[in-house]
Amino acid sequence: MTLAVVTSRALAGLQAPEVAVEVHLANGLPAFNIVGLADTEVKESRDRVRAAILTSGFDFPARKITVNLAPADLPKDSSRFDLPIALGILAASGQVQCPRLAEYEFAGELALGGELRPIRGALAMACQAKEDRRAFVLLKLAVRERPVWLMACRFMLSILWPKWRRSLTA
């Protein structure tokens, strides 16, 4: 496979619009280009992704790599696209087999050693992914967002628990 599509999310206020991270490998001089209205942080992911793939024991393809972040008219910022770009490269190069990749969404910043760093906006991304009937893979939650997750879970339980309890006793 020379094309892989990994789903992720951008942030626009409280909304988390879907972003398709399309990775294409082609023959030609080795290059790594990111297109699709990506800001500086996203374009810097080329170096983070390359280093993370290599230090994690995978091969970085010596081919022309084009990453398209679609839709092109939606601004993309932050390093949250590192993980989906890396997964797309590994899937497109055949180093990992992902037959059910379309059922999941990914976001995460990669350290040069391959470790994942926290991202902001994970709650909005997870809620939006659930609405689209996909699982949001959150590998590491930012410390500053943990209280938000706890409050959201407590709030949802306070609303849903009475309904569940009534349905269980009926």
VOBA-1610 file (N, C-alpha, C; in pm, whole numbers, padded with zeros to 5 digits, always signed):
BEGIN
Met+00084-00117+00000Met+00000+00000+00000Met+00089+00124+00000Thr+00061+00218-00086Thr+00138+00342-00087Thr+00055+00460-00040Leu-00070+00435-00002Leu-00156+00541+00048Leu-00223+00493+00176Ala-00220+00577+00278Ala-00289+00547+00403Ala-00361+00672+00448Val-00480+00653+00506Val-00558+00764+00558Val-00585+00738+00706Val-00545+00833+00790Val-00565+00824+00934Val-00651+00943+00974Thr-00752+00918+01056Thr-00842+01025+01097Thr-00793+01089+01226Ser-00802+01221+01231Ser-00765+01297+01349Ser-00863+01413+01362Arg-00831+01508+01448Arg-00918+01622+01472Arg-00837+01751+01486Ala-00892+01860+01436Ala-00837+01994+01461Ala-00919+02054+01576Leu-00881+02170+01621Leu-00959+02240+01722Leu-01002+02375+01666Ala-01130+02405+01684Ala-01185+02535+01644Ala-01281+02578+01754Gly-01226+02642+01856Gly-01307+02677+01972Gly-01341+02551+02049Leu-01470+02528+02073Leu-01514+02406+02141Leu-01541+02292+02045Gln-01532+02320+01917Gln-01555+02218+01815Gln-01424+02149+01779Ala-01436+02026+01732Ala-01319+01950+01689Ala-01349+01890+01552Pro-01335+01970+01445Pro-01367+01918+01312Pro-01271+01807+01268Glu-01324+01714+01194Glu-01247+01599+01146Glu-01141+01642+01046Val-01024+01579+01058Val-00915+01601+00963Val-00868+01465+00913Ala-00866+01448+00783Ala-00813+01326+00723Ala-00664+01347+00697Val-00582+01266+00760Val-00437+01273+00739Val-00404+01170+00632Glu-00386+01218+00510Glu-00359+01130+00396Glu-00208+01126+00373Val-00153+01006+00372Val-00008+00989+00354Val+00014+00908+00226His+00091+00966+00133His+00121+00899+00007His+00271+00884-00008Leu+00314+00764-00043Leu+00456+00737-00071Leu+00471+00717-00221Ala+00568+00785-00279Ala+00591+00774-00423Ala+00739+00753-00451Asn+00767+00700-00569Asn+00906+00689-00611Asn+00958+00828-00646Gly+01087+00844-00638Gly+01147+00973-00667Gly+01248+01009-00560Leu+01301+01129-00570Leu+01398+01174-00471Leu+01331+01180-00333Pro+01400+01133-00229Pro+01341+01138-00095Pro+01306+01281-00055Ala+01183+01299-00011Ala+01133+01429+00036Ala+01018+01403+00132Phe+00988+01500+00214Phe+00881+01488+00312Phe+00808+01622+00316Asn+00689+01627+00254Asn+00612+01751+00244Asn+00479+01737+00314Ile+00438+01844+00383Ile+00307+01849+00449Ile+00229+01963+00386Val+00110+01932+00336Val+00025+02032+00272Val-00111+02033+00340Gly-00188+02139+00317Gly-00323+02146+00372Gly-00339+02251+00480Leu-00287+02371+00458Leu-00300+02484+00549Leu-00245+02452+00689Ala-00127+02393+00690Ala-00062+02360+00817Ala+00024+02477+00862Asp+00020+02506+00993Asp+00103+02615+01044Asp+00243+02564+01075Thr+00326+02648+01132Thr+00467+02614+01156Thr+00483+02493+01247Glu+00402+02486+01354Glu+00411+02372+01446Glu+00389+02240+01374Val+00291+02238+01285Val+00260+02115+01213Val+00372+02082+01114Lys+00425+02182+01046Lys+00533+02157+00951Lys+00660+02109+01021Glu+00681+02153+01146Glu+00795+02105+01223Glu+00782+01957+01260Ser+00663+01903+01247Ser+00643+01762+01282Ser+00724+01669+01192Arg+00766+01717+01076Arg+00849+01633+00988Arg+00970+01580+01063Asp+01038+01667+01136Asp+01158+01626+01209Asp+01124+01538+01328Arg+01017+01572+01402Arg+00977+01490+01517Arg+00936+01351+01473Val+00856+01343+01366Val+00807+01214+01317Val+00922+01128+01266Arg+01011+01186+01187Arg+01126+01111+01135Arg+01209+01052+01249Ala+01244+01135+01347Ala+01325+01089+01460Ala+01251+00984+01542Ala+01121+01005+01567Ala+01044+00910+01647Ala+01032+00775+01578Ile+01012+00774+01448Ile+01002+00647+01375Ile+01135+00571+01383Leu+01244+00642+01359Leu+01376+00577+01361Leu+01414+00527+01499Thr+01394+00608+01602Thr+01433+00566+01738Thr+01339+00460+01794Ser+01223+00440+01732Ser+01131+00335+01775Ser+01159+00203+01706Gly+01262+00199+01623Gly+01302+00073+01560Gly+01241+00046+01424Phe+01172+00142+01367Phe+01116+00126+01233Phe+01208+00191+01131Asp+01185+00162+01004Asp+01260+00225+00896Asp+01182+00347+00846Phe+01253+00455+00823Phe+01190+00572+00762Phe+01206+00558+00612Pro+01096+00554+00536Pro+01104+00529+00391Pro+01187+00634+00318Ala+01278+00589+00235Ala+01359+00679+00151Ala+01285+00701+00020Arg+01167+00762+00030Arg+01082+00787-00085Arg+01025+00928-00074Lys+00952+00969-00172Lys+00884+01099-00167Lys+00756+01080-00086Ile+00749+01150+00028Ile+00634+01138+00118Ile+00556+01268+00111Thr+00427+01256+00080Thr+00338+01371+00081Thr+00229+01345+00183Val+00213+01438+00276Val+00108+01430+00377Val+00010+01543+00350Asn-00115+01507+00328Asn-00220+01606+00305Asn-00312+01606+00426Leu-00332+01724+00485Leu-00424+01739+00597Leu-00552+01800+00541Ala-00655+01717+00522Ala-00778+01761+00457Ala-00890+01776+00560Pro-00975+01875+00545Pro-00989+01966+00433Pro-00882+02076+00434Ala-00844+02117+00316Ala-00733+02212+00301Ala-00768+02352+00352Asp-00896+02388+00356Asp-00933+02524+00398Asp-00947+02539+00549Leu-00930+02431+00625Leu-00938+02436+00771Leu-00799+02455+00830Pro-00778+02563+00906Pro-00644+02583+00964Pro-00609+02469+01062Lys-00484+02423+01056Lys-00436+02319+01146Lys-00318+02374+01224Asp-00326+02361+01355Asp-00216+02405+01439Asp-00188+02296+01541Ser-00080+02309+01612Ser-00042+02218+01720Ser+00029+02095+01666Ser+00093+02027+01757Ser+00168+01907+01722Ser+00084+01781+01737Arg-00049+01795+01754Arg-00136+01679+01772Arg-00139+01587+01650Phe-00090+01635+01536Phe-00093+01553+01415Phe+00030+01463+01401Asp+00126+01472+01494Asp+00247+01388+01487Asp+00212+01240+01481Leu+00130+01194+01576Leu+00097+01052+01583Leu+00023+01003+01458Pro-00083+01072+01412Pro-00148+01023+01289Pro-00057+01025+01166Ile+00035+01123+01158Ile+00128+01126+01045Ile+00221+01006+01052Ala+00275+00977+01171Ala+00365+00863+01187Ala+00293+00731+01156Leu+00171+00716+01206Leu+00094+00594+01177Leu+00067+00580+01028Gly+00037+00693+00963Gly+00013+00690+00818Gly+00136+00647+00741Ile+00253+00696+00781Ile+00377+00658+00714Ile+00404+00509+00734Leu+00386+00461+00856Leu+00411+00319+00883Leu+00311+00230+00811Ala+00185+00272+00802Ala+00084+00193+00730Ala+00109+00196+00580Ala+00139+00314+00524Ala+00161+00327+00379Ala+00285+00251+00335Ser+00386+00242+00422Ser+00509+00171+00386Ser+00499+00021+00416Gly+00386-00022+00471Gly+00366-00165+00498Gly+00437-00216+00622Gln+00488-00128+00706Gln+00558-00172+00827Gln+00463-00213+00938Val+00342-00160+00937Val+00237-00203+01028Val+00112-00232+00947Gln+00040-00335+00987Gln-00084-00372+00920Gln-00200-00315+01000Cys-00283-00236+00936Cys-00395-00169+01004Cys-00524-00189+00925Pro-00582-00309+00925Pro-00700-00331+00843Pro-00823-00254+00890Arg-00829-00215+01018Arg-00946-00145+01071Arg-00912-00002+01113Leu-00816+00058+01047Leu-00769+00192+01081Leu-00880+00296+01074Ala-00975+00279+00984Ala-01083+00377+00965Ala-01179+00382+01082Glu-01173+00285+01172Glu-01264+00283+01287Glu-01213+00365+01405Tyr-01092+00422+01393Tyr-01030+00491+01504Tyr-00986+00631+01463Glu-00967+00717+01564Glu-00910+00849+01544Glu-00791+00862+01638Phe-00687+00932+01593Phe-00565+00943+01670Phe-00521+01089+01681Ala-00457+01121+01793Ala-00395+01252+01812Ala-00286+01236+01917Gly-00174+01303+01897Gly-00068+01299+01996Gly+00059+01360+01942Glu+00133+01426+02031Glu+00264+01480+01996Glu+00369+01374+02024Leu+00463+01359+01932Leu+00571+01263+01950Leu+00699+01333+01995Ala+00765+01273+02093Ala+00899+01317+02131Ala+00997+01253+02034Leu+01118+01303+02029Leu+01218+01248+01936Leu+01248+01102+01965Gly+01233+01060+02088Gly+01257+00921+02125Gly+01139+00829+02102Gly+01027+00884+02051Gly+00910+00804+02021Gly+00803+00808+02130Glu+00833+00871+02244Glu+00734+00880+02351Glu+00625+00978+02310Leu+00507+00960+02371Leu+00396+01051+02344Leu+00389+01158+02451Arg+00358+01278+02406Arg+00341+01391+02496Arg+00195+01432+02498Pro+00150+01495+02607Pro+00009+01536+02616Pro-00027+01640+02512Ile-00155+01643+02479Ile-00210+01742+02386Ile-00326+01814+02453Arg-00362+01929+02399Arg-00480+02000+02451Arg-00599+01971+02359Gly-00717+01982+02416Gly-00838+01963+02336Gly-00884+01819+02324Ala-00833+01730+02406Ala-00866+01588+02394Ala-01013+01560+02422Leu-01072+01633+02516Leu-01212+01610+02549Leu-01302+01642+02430Ala-01279+01756+02366Ala-01359+01794+02249Ala-01341+01693+02136Met-01217+01645+02116Met-01191+01548+02009Met-01261+01416+02037Ala-01255+01369+02162Ala-01318+01241+02198Ala-01470+01249+02182Cys-01530+01358+02224Cys-01676+01374+02211Cys-01718+01375+02065Gln-01644+01446+01982Gln-01676+01454+01839Gln-01657+01318+01772Ala-01552+01245+01810Ala-01528+01112+01752Ala-01643+01018+01786Lys-01692+01025+01909Lys-01803+00939+01950Lys-01927+00968+01867Glu-01952+01096+01839Glu-02066+01132+01755Glu-02052+01073+01615Asp-01929+01060+01567Asp-01905+01003+01435Asp-01886+00851+01439Arg-01913+00792+01554Arg-01908+00646+01574Arg-01770+00586+01549Arg-01668+00658+01596Arg-01532+00606+01591Arg-01473+00614+01730Ala-01379+00527+01758Ala-01309+00529+01887Ala-01194+00628+01877Phe-01181+00713+01978Phe-01072+00808+01983Phe-00962+00748+02069Val-00846+00727+02010Val-00735+00666+02081Val-00657+00777+02149Leu-00669+00781+02280Leu-00601+00882+02361Leu-00496+00810+02443Leu-00372+00822+02403Leu-00267+00745+02468Leu-00211+00813+02591Lys-00225+00944+02600Lys-00175+01014+02717Lys-00255+01142+02734Leu-00308+01163+02853Leu-00392+01278+02879Leu-00312+01387+02947Ala-00326+01507+02899Ala-00254+01620+02959Ala-00297+01638+03104Val-00201+01662+03190Val-00230+01678+03332Val-00332+01789+03354Arg-00320+01898+03280Arg-00412+02010+03300Arg-00554+01976+03255Glu-00574+01871+03177Glu-00708+01835+03132Glu-00771+01726+03217Arg-00698+01661+03304Arg-00756+01555+03386Arg-00873+01604+03470Pro-00863+01720+03536Pro-00980+01767+03612Pro-01102+01789+03523Val-01081+01833+03400Val-01194+01854+03308Val-01259+01720+03277Trp-01180+01617+03251Trp-01235+01484+03224Trp-01313+01433+03344Leu-01258+01449+03463Leu-01328+01402+03583Leu-01459+01476+03602Met-01458+01606+03583Met-01582+01683+03596Met-01684+01639+03492Ala-01640+01616+03369Ala-01732+01574+03263Ala-01791+01437+03294Cys-01709+01345+03344Cys-01759+01211+03378Cys-01858+01218+03492Arg-01826+01295+03595Arg-01918+01310+03708Arg-02049+01373+03664Phe-02041+01473+03578Phe-02161+01540+03529Phe-02248+01442+03450Met-02186+01366+03359Met-02261+01270+03279Met-02325+01162+03368Leu-02251+01115+03468Leu-02308+01014+03558Leu-02424+01072+03638Ser-02414+01198+03680Ser-02524+01257+03756Ser-02651+01267+03672Ile-02636+01283+03542Ile-02752+01290+03454Ile-02802+01149+03419Leu-02710+01059+03386Leu-02749+00928+03335Leu-02782+00826+03444Trp-02719+00836+03560Trp-02738+00733+03662Trp-02884+00718+03703Pro-02960+00828+03729Pro-03101+00808+03764Pro-03180+00735+03655Lys-03152+00765+03529Lys-03222+00697+03418Lys-03184+00550+03414Trp-03053+00519+03431Trp-03009+00380+03429Trp-03070+00303+03545Arg-03073+00366+03663Arg-03125+00298+03781Arg-03272+00267+03762Arg-03349+00363+03706Arg-03492+00337+03680Arg-03509+00223+03581Ser-03425+00219+03476Ser-03441+00114+03374Ser-03401-00023+03431Leu-03309-00025+03528Leu-03268-00152+03589Leu-03374-00206+03683Thr-03448-00120+03749Thr-03549-00165+03845Thr-03685-00185+03781Ala-03702-00143+03656Ala-03832-00157+03590Ala-03854-00296+03538
//
